[in-house]
Amino acid sequence: MLTTLSQAQILTLIFLTALGYALATAGIKLTSDGAPGLFPLLAITTGFLIATVSEVLLLRGTELSTAYLLIVAAETILVLAFALSLGDSLSPRQVLGGLAVIIGMVLVAH
């Protein structure tokens, strides 16, 4: 059963869900690069906790198909920004391909 969420609440929850998944992904990347200490594990745990709570609240007020596409689009942008901040590079072809996928997902979701 869907509850009523405002568009602002839906967008906030989509952003928080994507941010949580992106944070977990960053922790996983740091772990794979051999980062020592608890920070990567905390990033993974905190990220998945934020994503889980936000997505549960989001799915109470919107359809899974719509929410999932928008979450993936937002998460993709956040993870790419993180990768670029680490010095990863993208070719113009990869950027155009990524933009096409994100635009397509947003169009399908509306």
C-alpha positions as CSV (number, residue, x, y, z in Angstrom):
1,M,0.0,0.0,0.0
2,L,1.4,3.4,-1.0
3,T,1.5,6.3,1.3
4,T,1.4,9.9,0.1
5,L,4.8,11.5,-0.3
6,S,5.4,14.9,-1.8
7,Q,7.6,15.2,-4.8
8,A,10.3,16.9,-2.6
9,Q,10.2,14.0,-0.2
10,I,10.5,11.5,-3.1
11,L,13.5,13.3,-4.6
12,T,15.2,13.6,-1.2
13,L,14.7,9.9,-0.6
14,I,16.0,9.0,-4.0
15,F,19.1,11.2,-3.4
16,L,19.7,9.7,0.1
17,T,19.3,6.1,-1.3
18,A,21.7,6.8,-4.1
19,L,24.1,8.6,-1.7
20,G,24.0,5.5,0.6
21,Y,24.8,3.1,-2.3
22,A,27.5,5.4,-3.6
23,L,29.1,5.7,-0.1
24,A,29.1,1.9,0.2
25,T,30.6,1.6,-3.3
26,A,33.3,4.1,-2.3
27,G,34.1,1.9,0.8
28,I,34.3,-1.2,-1.4
29,K,36.6,0.6,-3.8
30,L,38.9,1.7,-0.9
31,T,38.9,-1.8,0.5
32,S,39.8,-3.3,-2.9
33,D,42.7,-0.8,-3.1
34,G,44.0,-2.0,0.2
35,A,43.0,0.9,2.4
36,P,43.8,0.1,6.0
37,G,41.7,0.8,9.1
38,L,38.0,0.9,9.8
39,F,37.0,3.8,7.5
40,P,36.2,1.6,4.5
41,L,34.2,-0.8,6.6
42,L,32.3,2.1,8.2
43,A,31.6,3.6,4.8
44,I,30.2,0.3,3.5
45,T,28.1,-0.3,6.6
46,T,26.9,3.3,6.9
47,G,26.2,3.5,3.2
48,F,24.1,0.4,3.1
49,L,22.2,1.5,6.3
50,I,21.4,4.9,4.7
51,A,20.4,3.3,1.5
52,T,18.2,0.6,3.1
53,V,16.2,3.0,5.4
54,S,15.8,5.6,2.6
55,E,14.7,3.0,0.1
56,V,12.2,1.4,2.4
57,L,10.6,4.9,3.1
58,L,10.7,5.7,-0.6
59,L,9.0,2.5,-1.6
60,R,6.2,3.2,0.7
61,G,5.3,6.2,-1.5
62,T,6.3,5.3,-5.0
63,E,6.4,2.4,-7.4
64,L,9.5,0.2,-7.4
65,S,10.0,0.5,-11.2
66,T,10.1,4.3,-11.1
67,A,12.1,4.6,-7.9
68,Y,14.7,2.0,-9.0
69,L,15.5,3.8,-12.3
70,L,15.9,7.1,-10.7
71,I,18.1,5.7,-7.9
72,V,20.4,4.0,-10.4
73,A,20.7,7.2,-12.4
74,A,21.5,9.3,-9.3
75,E,23.9,6.7,-8.0
76,T,25.7,6.4,-11.3
77,I,26.3,10.2,-11.3
78,L,27.6,10.1,-7.7
79,V,29.9,7.1,-8.3
80,L,31.3,8.6,-11.5
81,A,32.0,11.8,-9.6
82,F,33.8,9.8,-6.9
83,A,35.8,7.8,-9.5
84,L,36.9,11.1,-11.2
85,S,37.9,12.5,-7.9
86,L,40.2,9.5,-7.4
87,G,41.9,10.2,-10.8
88,D,40.0,7.7,-12.9
89,S,39.4,9.0,-16.4
90,L,36.6,8.7,-18.9
91,S,36.9,9.0,-22.6
92,P,34.4,11.2,-24.5
93,R,32.7,8.0,-25.8
94,Q,32.2,6.7,-22.3
95,V,30.8,10.0,-21.1
96,L,28.3,10.1,-24.0
97,G,27.4,6.5,-23.5
98,G,26.8,7.1,-19.8
99,L,24.7,10.2,-20.4
100,A,22.6,8.3,-22.9
101,V,21.9,5.6,-20.4
102,I,21.1,8.1,-17.6
103,I,18.8,10.2,-19.9
104,G,17.1,7.0,-21.1
105,M,16.5,5.8,-17.5
106,V,15.1,9.2,-16.5
107,L,12.8,9.3,-19.6
108,V,11.5,5.7,-18.9
109,A,10.8,6.6,-15.3
110,H,8.5,9.5,-16.2
